[in-house]
Amino acid sequence: MRHVSAVLGVLAVFTFAQAALAAVPDLKPEEIVAHHLDSIAPTAIRGAAKSRVVQGTLKFRVPVGGGGEVNGTWGRVSSEQMSAFVMRFGVGDWHGEQFTFDGSKTGFAAATSSHQRSDFAQFISSQDFMIKEGLLGGEYSTGWALLRLEENHARVQSIGRRKVDGRELIGLQYFSKHSSDMQVKMYFDPETFRHVLTVYSLEIAPNMASDVTKSASQKEIRYTLEERFGDFETTEGVTLPTSYRLQWTEELQSGRTLLFDWQMTVTGLRDNIPLDTANFQVK
């Protein structure tokens, strides 16, 4: 009987867990957002965070279309909606990346000694709503998009539960007022509502050639950007990820594929540090 009771107890817990998970898709988008924001910090603590400085180390690779590996540093500085995202390598011709937003316009630094932008920077600059609306870099910024939906005139729509890499997650699709071509999907842990993944995807149709047979053979250009967040830690009442992985894929009509991979670790994070507005200008 004890064995039967134990089994029944396990089944009851399992059934309860399944029922709780099954109820997740019934949550309204605004409820998912509210739960997520509470997972970062209570309202009073979130409201008190006017600026944030995040810094750490990174490892950069080009596993497809290139080769090699280089170490460097990265940083995310923000004050209200203003932000700066920097990735530095310090070796070779490609120095790194710098994306800024001063509250009205974005800036993109030249990545090479010949004063050219990288392919990745060209892509981000063409979709700079990701910077303006606080999407890229997620909740590392005080201007995080889900904190400023009304201000950005953006909206979110529930896409229910999705299995990603074998893991059950809650999904939201983000709709920007300034972009209709790129799909932005955010995913959250169903138990903690922590933001663990954002996937951006963009497809560009080939130009129609006069020769129909040539047009039929042309491929779409595809871009995919994935942000993965993990290893959450709480500092002064604010819970944020301490690991951040960024992967960007470019698939061209020629059949060439390029994949950039940044693996970043947070080594320092502080809120409410006085920041000069010069931090939000390209240097």
Number of C-alpha atoms within 10 A of each C-alpha: 6 7 8 9 10 11 12 12 12 12 12 12 12 12 12 12 13 11 11 12 17 12 11 16 16 12 13 14 19 14 11 22 20 15 14 19 19 18 16 23 17 12 11 8 13 16 11 10 17 17 21 22 22 20 21 18 19 22 17 22 17 17 13 14 11 12 9 8 12 14 16 18 19 21 22 21 25 30 26 14 22 26 29 24 23 17 23 19 19 13 11 10 11 18 17 23 20 23 23 26 24 20 14 8 13 20 18 21 19 19 21 15 11 9 10 13 19 17 13 18 20 13 14 17 17 10 16 24 18 20 26 24 25 26 21 24 21 24 21 22 28 25 25 22 25 22 20 15 17 10 9 17 12 16 16 21 14 19 15 19 18 14 11 11 7 7 8 15 24 26 26 22 19 22 19 21 11 15 12 9 13 17 16 20 20 23 25 22 16 19 12 12 20 24 26 20 22 24 17 18 16 18 14 14 12 14 10 11 11 8 8 9 9 10 13 11 10 16 16 17 17 16 20 17 20 19 19 19 21 16 12 15 13 12 11 9 12 18 16 23 21 21 19 21 18 19 18 20 18 20 17 15 15 10 11 10 16 18 19 20 18 21 16 24 21 19 12 12 17 15 19 13 14 11 14 8 12 9 18 24 19 17 11
